Amino acid sequence: MVAESFAPGASVSAVARRHDISPSLLFLWRRQTTRAKVAACGDGAVPPGFVPVAITGCGGKLPSCEEQAAIEIEVGAVRIRVRGRVDRRALCEVLAAVGTVGR
């Protein structure tokens, strides 16, 4: 949605309506993205970008306490499966490492 809102001629309000979210939330995400890119350029890091995401299995019941929700991330031939709670920093390190595989 953020990438879509940055497209030439795009209207943030129209994009927000299409995805049934508040325009103010989309404006917040745009500001956060811009700040992250500026910060990354200042310290020599690779600026953040966008990757396509496909959400599957929607519409079912939420998992019970006994069942653990899971996230699967596929980057090329690599599949990362995260179950339950995960440390954000650890996941970021794993994703950064996957991004460097094969370069």
C-alpha positions in Angstrom: 0.0 0.0 0.0 2.8 2.4 0.8 4.6 1.7 -2.5 1.3 2.1 -4.3 0.7 5.5 -2.6 4.1 6.7 -3.9 3.3 5.9 -7.5 3.1 9.0 -9.8 -0.4 10.5 -9.7 -1.6 8.3 -6.8 -3.9 9.7 -4.2 -3.1 8.6 -0.7 -6.8 8.9 0.3 -7.9 6.8 -2.7 -5.3 4.1 -1.9 -6.4 4.0 1.7 -10.1 3.7 0.8 -9.3 0.9 -1.7 -7.6 -1.1 1.1 -10.1 -0.1 3.8 -7.7 1.7 6.1 -7.5 5.2 7.5 -5.7 7.7 5.3 -3.9 9.0 8.4 -2.4 5.5 9.0 -1.1 5.4 5.4 0.4 8.9 5.8 2.1 7.7 9.0 3.6 4.6 7.2 4.8 6.9 4.3 6.5 9.2 6.9 8.1 6.2 8.6 9.3 4.9 5.2 10.8 8.2 4.2 12.6 8.7 7.6 14.0 5.1 7.4 15.4 5.8 3.9 17.0 9.1 5.0 18.5 7.4 8.1 19.9 4.5 6.1 21.5 6.9 3.6 23.2 8.8 6.5 25.0 5.7 8.0 25.9 3.9 4.7 23.3 1.2 5.2 21.1 -0.1 2.4 17.9 1.9 2.3 14.7 -0.1 3.0 12.7 -1.2 0.0 9.5 -2.9 -0.8 8.9 -6.6 -1.5 5.6 -8.2 -2.8 3.6 -10.0 -0.1 0.9 -12.6 -0.6 -1.4 -13.3 2.3 -2.9 -16.8 2.2 -5.3 -18.7 4.4 -7.4 -15.7 5.4 -10.9 -15.9 6.7 -10.5 -18.8 9.0 -10.9 -18.8 12.7 -8.1 -17.5 14.9 -5.8 -20.1 16.4 -6.5 -21.2 19.9 -4.0 -20.8 22.7 -2.9 -24.4 22.0 -2.3 -23.7 18.4 0.6 -21.4 17.4 0.2 -18.9 14.6 2.9 -19.1 12.0 4.5 -16.8 9.4 6.3 -18.2 6.4 8.6 -16.0 4.4 10.1 -17.1 1.1 13.1 -15.3 -0.3 14.1 -17.1 -3.5 14.9 -20.7 -2.6 15.0 -19.9 1.1 11.9 -20.5 3.3 11.7 -19.1 6.9 9.0 -20.3 9.2 8.3 -18.4 12.4 6.0 -19.9 15.0 4.7 -18.1 18.1 6.5 -15.1 19.5 9.8 -14.1 18.0 12.4 -11.5 19.0 12.2 -8.7 16.4 16.0 -8.1 16.3 16.7 -11.8 15.8 14.2 -12.0 12.9 15.7 -8.9 11.3 19.2 -10.4 11.5 17.9 -13.6 9.9 16.2 -11.7 7.1 19.3 -9.6 6.5 21.4 -12.7 6.3 19.0 -14.3 3.8 19.2 -11.1 1.7 23.0 -11.6 1.4 22.8 -15.2 0.3 23.9 -15.6 -3.3 25.2 -12.1 -3.7 
